[in-house]
Amino acid sequence: EVQLVESGGGLVQAGGSLRLSCAASGFTFDDYAIGWFRQAPGKEREGVSCIYSGDGNTYGSTDYIDSVKGRFTISSDNAKKVVYLQMNSLKPEDTAVYHCAAVFSNGSSCLPLVVLGIWGQGTQVTVSS
């Protein structure tokens, strides 16, 4: 079965940290770029970050939206088929359900996220002020 399963969300105070995990199964993990998007109540879905094969076909190039640059770090453990999103200096506006997904990459970028039809159920991140 093809699936992505997120974990690691929770409640944290502003300025705190969380690490989200996205575990992949049922498909060849590093054939795809993997991205994180978030959705808050009443707001549009927002692509946050992604990791993909860039120059030299090496998996590990990354992209971030401006609002999380310097605070969030995406990484992967290809042997374990897991993508992580380390989130530091969290702000109340980061509160949302975070999903990971297989996304399109042209080899030099993967933002804005174009979801390819594989995504997880999401994990809630709540940042209190």
Backbone bond lengths (Angstrom), bond angles and torsions (degrees), N, CA, C in turn:
res aa  C-N    CA-C-N  psi(-1)  N-CA   C-N-CA  omega(-1)  CA-C   N-CA-C  phi
1 E - - - 1.456 - - 1.527 109.97 -
2 V 1.327 115.98 130.02 1.464 121.28 177.32 1.515 108.60 -78.74
3 Q 1.330 116.45 122.86 1.452 117.65 177.23 1.514 111.97 -158.66
4 L 1.336 113.18 157.69 1.455 123.56 172.05 1.522 106.33 -125.14
5 V 1.315 116.86 133.79 1.457 121.46 -178.05 1.521 109.09 -127.78
6 E 1.337 115.11 119.92 1.462 120.25 179.60 1.526 111.10 -92.85
7 S 1.308 114.97 153.21 1.462 121.37 173.51 1.523 108.80 -155.29
8 G 1.329 115.73 167.56 1.454 119.98 173.47 1.516 115.66 106.40
9 G 1.328 117.22 -4.37 1.455 118.84 178.36 1.517 111.63 -70.13
10 G 1.327 115.08 174.01 1.452 119.63 178.93 1.502 111.80 166.80
11 L 1.327 114.83 -168.79 1.457 122.46 178.95 1.526 108.73 -105.05
12 V 1.324 115.57 129.51 1.457 120.17 -177.93 1.526 108.60 -143.34
13 Q 1.312 116.64 151.89 1.460 120.13 176.23 1.520 110.58 -78.73
14 A 1.301 115.73 155.69 1.464 120.64 176.18 1.524 109.63 -54.57
15 G 1.322 114.52 136.40 1.459 120.78 -176.48 1.514 113.63 93.22
16 G 1.322 116.50 -10.82 1.452 121.23 -178.86 1.518 112.67 -82.79
17 S 1.340 115.20 -174.31 1.466 121.69 -175.93 1.522 110.99 -133.44
18 L 1.306 115.21 152.32 1.458 123.11 170.86 1.523 107.60 -143.24
19 R 1.325 116.58 152.52 1.456 121.06 171.15 1.514 109.01 -121.89
20 L 1.323 114.92 118.82 1.456 121.17 177.19 1.526 109.41 -92.21
21 S 1.316 115.36 146.39 1.462 121.76 176.30 1.518 109.88 -121.78
22 C 1.320 115.50 145.84 1.465 122.42 177.45 1.520 106.82 -130.50
23 A 1.321 116.72 107.58 1.461 122.13 -177.81 1.524 110.01 -97.17
24 A 1.325 115.75 126.57 1.464 121.39 -177.58 1.520 111.14 -103.56
25 S 1.316 116.20 145.28 1.463 120.95 174.26 1.520 109.31 -151.37
26 G 1.325 115.22 154.25 1.445 120.40 174.50 1.510 115.45 85.84
27 F 1.330 118.49 0.80 1.461 120.71 176.95 1.521 108.98 -152.42
28 T 1.335 115.26 164.82 1.458 120.46 -178.35 1.516 108.13 -76.33
29 F 1.275 114.50 105.85 1.469 123.12 -168.44 1.518 113.00 -53.38
30 D 1.315 117.54 -55.17 1.460 118.74 -170.87 1.531 113.21 -87.92
31 D 1.331 116.86 15.25 1.461 120.54 166.28 1.523 111.10 -80.05
32 Y 1.335 116.30 -10.96 1.451 121.36 -174.49 1.522 111.16 -124.68
33 A 1.306 115.75 147.52 1.454 120.01 162.61 1.528 107.60 -72.92
34 I 1.304 116.13 144.71 1.461 121.58 177.68 1.524 108.29 -120.66
35 G 1.301 115.11 130.70 1.462 119.24 -178.76 1.510 112.10 -125.53
36 W 1.316 114.64 161.71 1.462 122.37 173.37 1.522 107.93 -113.34
37 F 1.313 116.17 131.03 1.445 119.47 170.39 1.523 108.41 -127.09
38 R 1.326 115.77 161.36 1.454 119.93 -178.21 1.521 110.00 -133.79
39 Q 1.303 114.55 153.20 1.462 120.02 177.84 1.514 109.06 -139.89
40 A 1.323 115.08 121.20 1.452 122.00 176.60 1.524 108.73 -102.04
41 P 1.323 118.17 154.27 1.472 120.52 -179.86 1.523 111.35 -55.78
42 G 1.319 115.66 129.73 1.451 120.88 177.31 1.510 115.17 77.47
43 K 1.333 117.06 4.05 1.462 120.41 -179.44 1.518 110.34 -119.45
44 E 1.319 115.01 158.83 1.456 119.73 177.32 1.525 110.45 -73.89
45 R 1.319 114.60 154.73 1.452 120.47 174.77 1.525 109.43 -61.01
46 E 1.322 117.05 139.13 1.466 122.08 -176.09 1.526 109.67 -129.87
47 G 1.319 116.29 120.61 1.458 120.33 173.31 1.511 109.66 -72.30
48 V 1.313 117.21 131.54 1.460 121.92 -172.32 1.524 111.74 -105.86
49 S 1.319 116.56 -47.56 1.459 120.36 -173.81 1.510 109.28 -162.08
50 C 1.332 115.81 161.79 1.457 119.55 177.66 1.522 109.57 -158.07
51 I 1.326 113.82 161.10 1.466 121.44 179.88 1.513 107.72 -132.26
52 Y 1.329 117.05 140.69 1.477 120.41 -171.07 1.515 109.56 -156.46
53 S 1.337 114.18 172.04 1.459 120.61 174.27 1.518 108.88 -84.20
54 G 1.326 115.62 118.90 1.458 119.65 -179.89 1.513 111.76 -104.71
55 D 1.320 115.62 -136.05 1.465 121.34 -179.29 1.521 110.61 -57.30
56 G 1.346 115.63 137.13 1.453 119.74 179.55 1.499 113.17 73.90
57 N 1.330 115.84 9.33 1.471 121.22 178.57 1.518 112.35 58.02
58 T 1.325 116.68 29.90 1.455 120.97 176.55 1.512 109.77 -93.62
59 Y 1.320 115.95 125.04 1.464 120.54 -179.06 1.516 108.86 -72.76
60 G 1.342 114.97 124.08 1.449 117.33 178.28 1.509 114.69 149.61
61 S 1.335 117.44 -1.22 1.460 119.24 172.53 1.518 108.62 -71.28
62 T 1.317 116.16 146.73 1.462 119.70 -173.34 1.526 111.74 -133.42
63 D 1.306 114.98 155.32 1.461 122.97 175.57 1.528 108.14 -135.67
64 Y 1.332 115.38 149.65 1.464 121.28 177.56 1.526 109.12 -142.14
65 I 1.326 115.68 148.98 1.455 118.01 169.45 1.532 108.02 -77.22
66 D 1.322 115.28 157.69 1.460 119.98 -172.52 1.526 113.08 -58.71
67 S 1.316 116.99 -36.46 1.463 119.90 -173.19 1.526 113.50 -69.06
68 V 1.334 118.25 -13.80 1.472 119.96 179.76 1.523 112.58 -116.83
69 K 1.317 117.44 -4.01 1.466 119.53 179.23 1.521 110.34 -59.51
70 G 1.324 114.94 135.07 1.460 119.84 -178.76 1.514 113.63 85.50
71 R 1.338 117.38 -13.00 1.474 121.07 179.55 1.528 111.71 -113.76
72 F 1.311 117.41 -37.33 1.468 122.17 -177.87 1.519 109.48 -106.25
73 T 1.322 116.25 146.02 1.455 122.36 175.61 1.522 109.26 -134.87
74 I 1.329 115.78 124.59 1.456 120.64 176.91 1.526 108.58 -100.58
75 S 1.328 116.15 141.43 1.458 120.79 179.72 1.518 108.53 -151.31
76 S 1.327 115.63 170.18 1.461 118.68 179.98 1.522 110.53 -139.80
77 D 1.304 114.97 151.24 1.462 123.08 168.59 1.519 105.07 -117.99
78 N 1.324 116.12 95.50 1.456 119.71 -172.56 1.523 112.23 -65.83
79 A 1.315 117.33 -31.96 1.463 119.77 179.15 1.525 110.92 -64.68
80 K 1.325 116.12 -36.78 1.463 120.88 179.67 1.528 112.11 -90.73
81 K 1.323 117.12 -8.39 1.463 122.19 -178.30 1.524 110.63 59.44
82 V 1.316 115.56 48.93 1.457 121.96 -179.57 1.525 109.58 -130.84
83 V 1.324 115.93 136.31 1.462 122.72 172.10 1.524 107.40 -111.88
84 Y 1.317 115.62 135.86 1.452 121.34 -178.81 1.532 110.47 -112.45
85 L 1.307 115.41 151.88 1.457 121.44 170.17 1.531 106.88 -129.28
86 Q 1.319 115.19 103.14 1.459 120.59 176.20 1.520 108.23 -84.57
87 M 1.313 115.77 122.61 1.457 120.95 -176.16 1.527 108.93 -118.27
88 N 1.308 115.71 114.80 1.467 121.79 179.21 1.526 109.69 -114.58
89 S 1.324 115.74 165.21 1.476 121.63 178.48 1.515 110.90 49.49
90 L 1.308 115.62 47.70 1.463 120.08 -175.73 1.523 111.65 -65.19
91 K 1.331 114.43 146.67 1.460 122.85 -179.05 1.523 109.03 -121.05
92 P 1.321 117.22 155.42 1.476 118.71 177.52 1.521 112.79 -54.71
93 E 1.306 118.00 -32.59 1.466 120.35 179.59 1.522 113.72 -71.59
94 D 1.325 117.38 -6.32 1.466 120.63 173.16 1.535 111.68 -83.02
95 T 1.318 117.31 -6.55 1.461 121.39 -179.79 1.524 110.70 -61.99
96 A 1.329 115.88 125.14 1.460 121.69 -177.68 1.524 108.80 -179.20
97 V 1.328 114.98 171.26 1.464 120.30 165.63 1.529 106.91 -88.45
98 Y 1.321 115.83 126.83 1.457 121.99 -178.54 1.527 109.77 -103.23
99 H 1.324 115.07 129.34 1.458 121.95 179.02 1.524 109.05 -120.53
100 C 1.324 116.37 147.37 1.454 119.37 167.99 1.524 108.48 -106.42
101 A 1.321 115.57 155.98 1.461 120.27 -175.60 1.519 109.98 -155.60
102 A 1.306 115.69 153.03 1.459 120.79 166.77 1.526 106.99 -75.27
103 V 1.340 116.15 129.90 1.466 120.03 -173.78 1.522 110.24 -131.83
104 F 1.329 114.83 164.85 1.455 121.01 179.27 1.522 110.54 -79.37
105 S 1.330 115.33 142.52 1.450 121.74 170.72 1.518 108.78 -136.68
106 N 1.341 116.54 141.49 1.465 120.10 176.18 1.524 111.33 -97.59
107 G 1.305 116.99 10.82 1.456 121.32 178.18 1.511 114.24 93.18
108 S 1.344 115.78 -13.10 1.458 118.66 177.07 1.522 112.09 -126.03
109 S 1.306 116.13 -5.76 1.461 120.80 179.27 1.521 109.41 -166.03
110 C 1.313 116.01 161.52 1.467 119.41 172.46 1.525 110.73 -139.50
111 L 1.308 118.17 12.85 1.451 122.98 172.68 1.527 108.96 -114.20
112 P 1.337 117.85 146.06 1.459 126.48 -5.01 1.530 111.29 -66.99
113 L 1.329 116.07 152.59 1.447 120.61 -175.71 1.523 110.77 -65.80
114 V 1.336 114.80 133.23 1.449 122.85 170.23 1.522 105.55 -119.48
115 V 1.323 115.94 105.94 1.458 121.15 -173.98 1.525 109.60 -75.31
116 L 1.334 116.10 134.65 1.456 121.73 -174.87 1.519 114.20 -95.99
117 G 1.313 117.40 6.65 1.460 118.33 173.89 1.503 114.60 107.70
118 I 1.323 117.09 -0.19 1.460 120.14 174.96 1.523 106.47 -119.32
119 W 1.332 116.85 116.78 1.468 119.81 176.86 1.514 109.36 -149.62
120 G 1.339 114.33 161.00 1.456 119.87 -176.64 1.511 112.01 -93.14
121 Q 1.337 114.23 179.08 1.465 120.62 -174.94 1.520 111.95 -80.09
122 G 1.316 117.03 -16.07 1.450 121.16 176.37 1.517 113.72 98.12
123 T 1.331 114.45 158.43 1.462 121.52 175.65 1.529 108.18 -137.09
124 Q 1.320 116.43 135.29 1.455 121.16 -174.15 1.521 110.81 -81.25
125 V 1.328 115.01 131.01 1.466 122.21 172.49 1.521 107.31 -117.46
126 T 1.322 116.24 123.19 1.455 121.35 178.96 1.521 108.66 -125.26
127 V 1.334 115.31 123.29 1.457 121.22 -179.04 1.521 108.09 -113.82
128 S 1.303 116.60 118.15 1.466 121.05 -179.12 1.524 110.23 -92.33
129 S 1.325 114.74 148.33 1.473 119.04 -178.45 1.517 111.44 -90.26
